[in-house]
Amino acid sequence: MDEQTQLIERLRAAGHRLTPQRRLVLEALQASDHHLSAEEIGRSISGRYPSLSVDHTTIYRTLRWLRDAGLVSETSLGQGHMVYALLSRHHHHHLVCEGCGCVIEADSSLLEPLRRELEQRYRFAARLSHLSIFGLCAGCQGA
C-alpha cells in the first residue's frame, strides 16, 4: 500500500471525509521532500493543476485539519510563517539559529526523556512530534 493510500485510509478510519481540495493539499505535501508554507502548497497545486483554483483560506483550513488529525506537523523555522510537513516522513526537530538563520535537524529521540518526564510529573501528554528550538549555532556563539 503506497503512502497516499495509507494516509487516506487513516483519515477514513477516523471518520474524516477527503474532499478534492484536501486531497490536493495532501498530494502537494507528498510531492515535496521538504517543509512547505501554505503559499508554496498553493503554488504547487496551481502548477500541477492550472485549471483548478484552491484559495488560501481552504489551504490553511485543510492544513489545520491535517495537523489536528495527526498527519501533518506545523512549525516555525523563524521565517515569519509556518511550514508544514507530513509527520510520516519527518521525524526530527529543528535547531534554528537566531544569528545566521541556519537550521539544524535534531533527532526526535532527544526529546523523548522530556516527553516521559512531562507525562510522569504533570500527567500531561505532550505532542513533541516536530518542534523548533531557537538559539545560537556554534559559529554565532563564537562571533
ABEGO torsion letter per residue (X at the ends): XBAAAAAAAAAAAAGBBBBAAAAAAAAAAAABABBBBAAAAAAAAAAABAABBBBAAAAAAAAAAAAAAGABBBBBAGAGBBBBBBAAABBBBBBBBAAAGBBBBBBAAAAAAAAAAAAAAAGBBBBBABBBBBBBBAAAAAX
